[in-house]
Amino acid sequence: MNPKDLSQQELARIGFLSWRSFENFIDGEFHESRSGKRIDVVDPASEMIVADTPDSDQSDVDAAVAAGAGHWRTRPGPACGRPTASARCSAFPS
């Protein structure tokens, strides 16, 4: 069966593709983009729209970064802090 020969409705009926809709996951919750715009996700093999996702802009990115930075500061870890890559590499002779 060639998926291109079937309609979206027929493919959904037989369970070939399930339409999916995604949202941004920020600070432990799902959010629509602040702009309210969405982008279609296209399956390159069949050229069919299989999902949609938020069209996030800079304000959405800023919110996610701020939420992540806040959790990073409060996350429990070693008393001495996390070693940096340069600190780990300094153990090896040049």
N, C-alpha and C positions, 0 to 999 in steps of 0.2 A: 504494500500500500504506500503510495506516494503522498506525504502530507500536503504537498502543494495542490493536490486534487480535491482536498476537503476544505470545507468552510470552517471558520473559527468555532461556530456552534457545534458542528459535527465532531470536531476534534475534542472539544470540551465534553461532549456527551459520552464519548468512548474513553475519556480519561487520558488521551494522548498528551495533552498539555493542560496544565492547570494555571489559570491566570493568577499572578501574584502581584501584590501591591506592597511596597516597602515604605518605611518611614525612617527618619533619622533617630538614632539611639543616643540620647544626650542625658547625662547625669542620672542614669538608671531608668529613664522613661522614653517612650517613643513619642516623637514630635513630627508634625508636618513641617515643611520648610516655611520660613517666615514669609516668603514671597507667595506661597500658595501654588506655585507653578510645579508641573510634573514633567518627567521625561519618559518616553516609551523605551522599553528594553526590547530589542529585536533579536530573535534567534537568527544568526547568520546563515545557518543551513537551510532553513525554510523561509526566511525573510518574514516571519510572522511575529507580531507583537505578543510577547509572552508575559510581560510584567510592566509595571511603571514604578518610578522611584522619584523622590523629591528632587527638584532642581535647586539644590542648596546654593546659597550665596555666601558672601564674606561674613555676614552677621551670624549665619548658622555655624560656620567654622569657628568664629570667635567664641560663641557660646560653648561649643564642644571643647575647645582648647581650655577655656576658663574652668569648665567643670572638671576636666581631667587634671589640670594643674592643682586645683583645690584638693582633689583626692590624693594626688601624689604627695603633697605636703603632709597630709594626715595619715598616710598609710604606714602601718607599723613596719619596722625594719631593724636591721642591726644598729646597735648604739653608735657604732663608728661611722655609719652611713654606708652608702653603696660605693664599692670601688669603681673607679673610672677605668676605661680601657687602657689609658696611658699608665695608670698605677699597676695594672695587672701585667702589662708588657715590660715595665721597668725591672721586673724580676729576671728578665733574660739579658744576658750580656750582649753588647753591641758587636 
